[in-house]
């Protein structure tokens, strides 16, 4: 079951656009090759542009397959890449995540992008669960999620191995977004 998501989302300051192969260089240089940006993500820091291209060769067709809806996050005024946001879809269950280049931290980009993605996702009638998890040490992301209306559901000791943190099992916080009653699937 595929979702009906637009290829472009817009906020006051940002454009969220479906990933394209042409984004590879910007993705690599903005965040994918930056250890500080990739610290809390589930994928390894990209060591070369080849890694970024390999990622795009998987992510772009995954949209058409209905399993991964990933967007770049760009500033509207300059069209400069700030990061990416995406939703993994598993038969009505959504797990979403985002990553920003370090120079874009602390400017409300994540909150604005997450809010916009949630606005679109919560209107999808086949979605019955919408959430994500963060490393318990990732206080900034936990704050973003709470500002966007997500609720802490559980604290999970030694729950996930983050590849960019020596694969050490880390404590995580599971968040869920409360969906309206019409989501009964």
C-alpha positions in Angstrom: 0.0 0.0 0.0 1.6 3.2 -1.2 1.1 6.6 0.4 -0.2 9.6 -1.6 2.5 12.1 -0.7 3.4 15.2 -2.8 7.0 15.3 -4.3 7.4 18.9 -2.8 6.3 20.3 0.5 6.6 23.9 1.4 6.8 25.9 4.6 7.4 29.6 5.2 11.1 29.2 4.9 11.7 25.8 3.5 11.2 23.5 0.5 11.1 19.8 1.1 11.7 18.1 -2.3 11.8 14.4 -3.2 15.4 13.2 -3.4 17.1 13.3 -6.8 20.3 11.8 -8.1 21.5 15.4 -8.8 21.5 16.1 -5.1 24.4 13.7 -4.4 27.2 16.3 -4.2 25.3 18.6 -1.9 24.1 15.7 0.3 27.6 14.5 0.7 29.2 17.9 1.5 26.3 19.2 3.6 25.8 16.4 6.1 26.5 12.8 4.9 30.3 13.1 5.2 30.1 15.1 8.5 30.7 12.9 11.6 29.0 15.4 13.9 25.8 15.3 11.7 25.8 11.5 11.3 26.4 10.8 15.0 22.8 9.9 15.8 21.7 8.3 12.5 21.3 4.7 11.6 23.6 4.7 8.5 27.4 5.0 8.4 29.0 8.4 7.7 29.7 8.6 4.0 33.4 8.3 3.2 33.1 9.3 -0.4 30.6 10.6 -2.9 30.2 7.0 -4.1 28.5 6.1 -0.8 26.1 8.9 -1.3 25.3 7.8 -4.8 24.8 4.2 -3.6 22.3 5.5 -1.0 20.4 7.5 -3.6 20.2 4.4 -6.0 18.3 2.7 -3.2 16.3 5.6 -1.7 14.9 7.0 -5.0 13.3 3.8 -6.2 12.1 3.1 -2.7 9.7 6.0 -3.1 8.0 4.4 -6.1 7.9 1.1 -4.1 6.1 2.9 -1.3 8.6 2.1 1.4 10.7 5.2 1.8 9.6 8.8 1.3 12.7 10.9 1.6 13.0 14.6 0.9 15.8 17.1 0.8 15.3 20.2 3.0 16.3 23.4 1.3 16.1 27.1 2.2 13.5 28.7 0.0 15.3 32.0 -0.4 18.7 30.5 -1.4 17.8 27.0 -2.5 20.8 25.9 -0.3 20.6 22.3 1.0 20.1 22.2 4.8 19.5 18.5 5.3 17.0 15.7 4.6 13.9 14.2 6.2 12.2 10.9 5.4 9.5 8.5 6.4 10.0 4.7 6.2 6.6 3.1 5.5 5.8 -0.5 6.7 2.2 -1.3 5.8 0.7 1.7 7.6 3.4 2.1 10.3 5.7 5.1 9.8 9.1 5.7 11.3 10.6 9.0 10.3 13.9 10.7 10.8 15.9 13.7 9.7 19.5 15.0 9.5 20.8 18.5 9.1 24.2 19.9 8.2 25.9 21.4 11.3 25.8 24.9 9.9 22.0 24.8 9.9 21.6 23.6 13.5 19.8 25.9 16.0 17.7 27.8 13.4 14.4 25.9 13.8 14.9 24.0 10.5 14.2 20.5 12.0 11.1 21.7 13.9 9.7 23.3 10.8 10.5 20.3 8.5 9.2 17.7 11.0 6.0 19.7 11.5 5.3 19.9 7.8 6.0 16.2 7.2 3.7 15.2 10.1 1.0 17.5 8.7 1.0 15.6 5.5 1.4 12.1 7.0 -1.4 12.4 9.6 -3.8 12.9 6.7 -3.0 9.5 5.2 -5.9 7.3 6.1 -3.9 4.0 5.9 -1.4 5.1 8.6 -2.1 3.6 12.0 1.2 4.4 13.7 3.5 7.4 13.4 6.7 7.7 15.4 10.4 7.6 15.7 13.2 7.1 18.3 16.3 9.0 19.4 19.4 8.3 21.3 18.6 9.4 24.9 21.7 11.6 24.7 20.2 13.5 21.6 18.5 16.1 23.7 18.1 18.6 20.8 16.2 16.1 18.7 14.0 15.0 21.6 13.1 18.7 22.1 12.2 19.0 18.4 9.9 16.0 18.5 8.1 17.3 21.6 7.6 20.7 20.1 6.0 19.0 17.1 3.5 17.2 19.3 5.1 13.8 19.7 4.8 12.0 23.0 7.4 10.0 24.8 6.2 6.4 24.8 9.1 4.5 26.3 12.7 4.7 27.4 14.5 1.6 26.1 17.8 0.7 27.8 20.6 -0.4 25.4 18.1 -0.6 22.5 19.9 0.5 19.4 23.4 0.3 18.1 24.4 3.5 16.3 27.0 2.6 13.7 28.8 6.0 14.1 29.1 5.5 17.9 31.2 2.3 17.7 28.0 0.2 17.5 27.7 0.4 21.3 24.1 -0.3 22.4 22.5 3.0 23.4 19.6 3.9 25.6 16.8 5.3 23.3 13.6 7.2 23.7 10.6 6.0 21.6 8.2 8.7 20.5 4.8 8.4 18.9 2.6 11.0 17.3 -1.1 10.7 18.4 -3.3 10.1 15.4 -7.0 10.9 15.2 -9.7 8.3 15.6 -10.3 8.0 11.8 -7.1 6.0 11.6 -8.5 2.6 12.4 -6.5 0.2 10.1 
